[in-house]
Amino acid sequence: MKKLIFSFLSLIVFFSCAPKIEPVISKDVIFIKEEETLSATKEGKKVDVKISSPGPIFYGMTDNFIIFYIKIENLSDSELVVNKEDFVLLDDKNNQAYALTTDEIAKIVEQNLFYLIPYPYVGYYSESLNYYEGRYLYNPQAPHVYPVSPREMYLEALPFEKILPKANIKGKVYFKKKLAEAKNLNLKVFKKDKDYIFDFYFNVK
């Protein structure tokens, strides 16, 4: 119980001290205050971008990832293809990060799957699990552990696929990026030739 209370309090302190990302209104981009969303429309495409908080699977690694919740509407009369290369993130020092696939994210966070997450998961942390060849083996003498599965990440991720005319897709786009090292962020969306169609800006406080 003491471990549970300590972990919960540590989590509160961690998130209260974490850097904050604030959306910035820029050319051709509007801010929808009620939804905390930046929105822009160009060349038959509408893109809405909102900062998303890391879920429980990122416990202990929050500062290593930046996640956006993005909605893309195809306003044209032809199919629109969306690839992970259509998303790139730059900071004020021009350090660059590309969007990650869910499989890439899963490989990074799988080492955290057996951490105790105070909320909304309930369970016990065990230090007596056997470890062999990269897999945890069941030990009937050890307390039960309730692992945090990355399946929610697969369900919530933006699908990189075709969008039918007048249709839309939405979901999370993940970047491996240390937020504490940045003062400003520029999310570029939809690669076109050597540039990108959309630019969304954020300040890091």
N, C-alpha and C positions, 0 to 999 in steps of 0.2 A: 504493500500500500504506500509506504514511504517513497519507493522508487517511482510509483505512478504519479504521486503528487509532485515530486521533484521534476519529473519529465514534463508534466503539464505546465508547471510554473516556468520552466526553462523555455518552453515553446512560446509562452505569452511574451516573455522578455525578448526572445529572439525576434519575433515578428514586430514588436513595438519599436525595436531599434533598427530594423531593416530599412534600407533606402527606399524612398517613395518615387514612383514614376508619375509625372504630371503631363497630360496631353497639351500640345501647343497648337493654337490656330495658326494656319499658314495659308499661302496662296492656294486658292481653289479647294481648300479643306475647311469644312465647318465642324463645330463642336456641338454635339447634342448633349446638353448638360444633364438631362433627366436620365440618360443612359450611360453617361461618362464615355461617350463614343465619338471618335473622329470619323467623318464621312466625306467621301469625294466621288465624283462621277466624271468619267472621261472615256471617250472612244467606245461607247457602248457597254461600259462596265461600271458598276457601282460597288465600292468597297467600303465597308464599315470596320473599324478597328477599335478594340477595347483591351486594356490591360487585364490579364487574368492572373489570379493568385495561384501559385503552385499547390498542388494537392498533397495528400499525406505521403504519397510515394516519394516525394522530394524532401522528406524530413531530413534535416541535417545538411542539405545541399541547396537550399533555397537561393543563396547568393550566386550559384553557378548557372542558373537558368533564367531566361526571360521568356515569358509566355504571352502570346496575344490571342484573343478571341476574335476571329475574323469571319465576316459574312461577305460573300461575293455574289452579286446578282449579274446575270447575263442579260443585258437589255437589248441585245442584237437579235437578228433573225437567223443566226448561224451558231453552230456549236462553239463553245469556248473551252480550250484545253488549259488545265491548271497543273503546273509541275512544281516541285519543291524548289527548283532553280528560280522560280518567279518571286522568291522572297529572300531578301538579304538585309542584314542589320549592320549599321555603321555607328560608331561612337564619335565623340568630338576629336579623337586622335586618329580617325579613319581606320581603326581596328575593325575588321570585317568578320561577320559570322553568318553562315548560311543556315537555312532551316534544316531541322533534323527529321528523319522519318521516325515513326513510332518504334520500329525495330532498333534503330540506333539509340533512341532514348532508353528503351527497355534494357539494352546491354549495359548502359551506364548505371542505371538505378537498381538493377537486380540485386546488387550486393546489400541493398537496404531493405530487402523484402522481409527480413525477420526482425526488424526493429519494432519495438513497442510504440504504437502511435496512440496517444491518450484519447483522441477523439477523431472520428466516431467509432474507432475500433476498441474492443474490450478484450483483454487477455492478459497473459503473463509473459514476462521476458525470461528466457532461459539461457544460461551460459554453458549448459552441459549438453548441447546438441553435438552429435558426432559430425565431423566434416571429412569428406573423402572424395577426391577427384571432382571437386567443384560442386558436390551435391550434399545437401543436409540429409542425414539418415535418421529415421525415427528411433527415438530412445524412449521406451516405455517408462523408464524411471525418472525422466525429466518432466518438468511442468509443460503443459501444452503451450504452444506458440501459435498465434493467429497471424499468419503472414499478410502483408499488404500487397495485393496483386496489382500489376500494372494494367490489368484489363480495362480499367476505367479510362486509361490514357488512350487505348485503341478506340474506345467508344466515343471519346470526346474530340479526337484529333480531326483537323480539317482534311477531308479526302482529296488527294491529288488525282483528279480525274476530269472527265469531260462534263461540262455543264450545258444542258439543253437550252435552246432559245427560250428566253423569258423565265428561266428557272434560276434557282440559287442553291448554294451550298454554304455551310457554316461549320465552324469548329476551331480548335486550338492549333496554333503553329508554335513550335518549340525552337528556341535558340540556346545553344550552350555559350553563355556569356556571363562574366562576373560583373554584376550590376554596380558594385562598389567602385569599380575602376573607371566608370563613365560619369560624365557630367551632362551629356546630351546624347540622345539617340535619334537615328534616322532610319525608319523602316521603309524600305523600297519594295514596291509590289508590281508585278507584271513586267518581266523583262521584254524589252523591245529594241532590237538591234544591239547597240552598245550601252543603252541606258534603260531606265525604268519609267513606266507611265505615272505611277503614283509615288508621292513622298509624304510620309507621316512623321511628324517630329514630336519628341518628348523631352522634358527636362527631368533630371535625376536629382532629387533633394535629399 
